[in-house]
């Protein structure tokens, strides 16, 4: 686009507005944490790239087993999270809002604009307070590589499930 008073085109100029919030609560061996994130990207030239909006959220919880021999040692944990980096939430999709695909990347390989949702379940074992911790967790992670809002299985869905075992110590 060429700005008034200029003879050469200038790159798109964007306006970003981001909002986030989080909350935490803990009592009697239980804890809950949650957060939400929203980003509104406004393009000055929607013919080159449409404006878009992003939404992400995460909720996690933990609970220490209250049995006398396990109290303060064994924690059961879970997390659910989602991120949709390229949609239209407060406006209708159309010429003013839509998916942003750079010209140099195809829909299949442009990973920055994948919708993703993950669920994690695990156990934590604490010894010496937090001086030694063993963690085991399994994550069910689903990524949608297509950017046509078609969330059906077989339409660019990638399952990246992961098992993690982690030992942490301090000295």
N, C-alpha and C positions, 0 to 999 in steps of 0.2 A: 504494500500500500504506500502511496505517496502522500505525505502530510502537506498541508498548505504552506507555501513558501519554500518547499524543497523540490529539487529536480530529480533526486534519486529516491527509489523506494526505500522505506525503512522496515525493519522486521516488525512482526505483530507485537503490540503492546498489550499486556494483560493486567488485570486487577485481581488479586487474590484476597479473599476474606476467609479466615479460618477461625473455627470455634471449637473448644474442647472443654470437657468437664469430667471430673472423676469423683468417686466417693469410696470411703473405706469404713468398715465396721468390724470390730473384734470384741468378743465376750465369751467367757466360759469355754475356751478351747476352740471356738469357731471363728472364722474370719471370712469376710466377703469384700471383694474389691471390684469396682466396675468403672468403665470409662467409655466416653463417646467422643467422636471426632467428626467434624463436618468442614468441608472446604468448598468454596464457590469460586470457580475460575471464570472470569468474564473476559472474553476476547474483544478487542476493538474492531477486528475485521473477521466477522463470522464466516465470510466466504472462504478464507484461507484455513481456518480451524474453528470449529464451533465452541461455544462456551460449554462448560461441563461442571458437574458437581460430584463430590466424593463423600462417602459416608462409611465410617468404621466404628466398631464397638467391641468391647471385650468385658466379660464377666468371669471372675474366678472365685473359688471358694475352697476353704480348707477346714478340716476338723481333726483335732487331736483325739484319739481313742481314749476314753476316760478310765479304762481298766487300770488298777493300781500299778501293775508292772509295765504298762505301756504309756501311761500318762506322761506328757512332755517328751515322748520319744517317737511314737508312730503317728503320722499325720496322713490322712486321706485327702487328696486334692483333685480338683476338676476345673477346667477352663473351657469356655466357648468364646469364639471370636470370629468376626466377619469384617471384610473390607471390600467395598465396591468403589473403585477409583474413578469410574467413568459412567455416570448416569445423570438423570435430571430428576431431582427430588421436589423442588419447590416450583418448578416451571415444567410445562409440557415439552416433550422431545419434539424437535422440529428444526427449522433453519437457525433458530437462536441457541439451541442447546442439543448436544448429542455427543457421541463418542469422538475422541480426539485421536486420530491415527496420523502419525508422522508419515510423510511421503516416502521416506527411505526404508520403512519397515512394513512388512505384510501383517495381516491380522493374526496369522499363526505364530509369528515369532515375537511380536511386541509384548513382552512380559510385564511391562510397567502398568498395563491397563487390564490386568486379569482380576476378575471377581474371585475372591477366595473365602472359604469358610473352614474353620478347624475346631475340633473338639479334642481336648486332652484330659486323660485320666491318669492318676499316678499315686504313688506312695512315697513319703519321705521318712527317713529314720534319722533322728538326732541323737548324738552322744556327746557328752561333755558340753552341755548347753547347745550352742550353735558352733562349737569348735570342730566338730566332725559331723558331716551330713552325707547320707547316701540317698540318692533319688533314683526312682525308676518311673518312667512315664511312657505312655503310648499316645500318639497324636494321629487322629484321623483327619487328614488335610485334603480338601477338595478344591481344585483350581479350575476355573472355566477360562479356557484360552480364547474362545470366540468372544467377539464384542458386539454381537447382535442381540444381546439380552435373551438368548435362547438357552435356558438352563437345563434342558433335557439331557439325560445321559446319552453319550455318543455324539454330542455336538461340540466336541473340543474339550471334554472334561478330562482332567488329569488328577489321579489319586496319588498324592505324595505322602503316604502314611509313614510314620517314623517311630521307632522305639529308641529311647534314650536311657542310658545308665550313667549316672554321674556321681563321683565321689569328691567331696570338698573337705578340706582340712585347713586348720590354721595352727601356727606355731609361733 
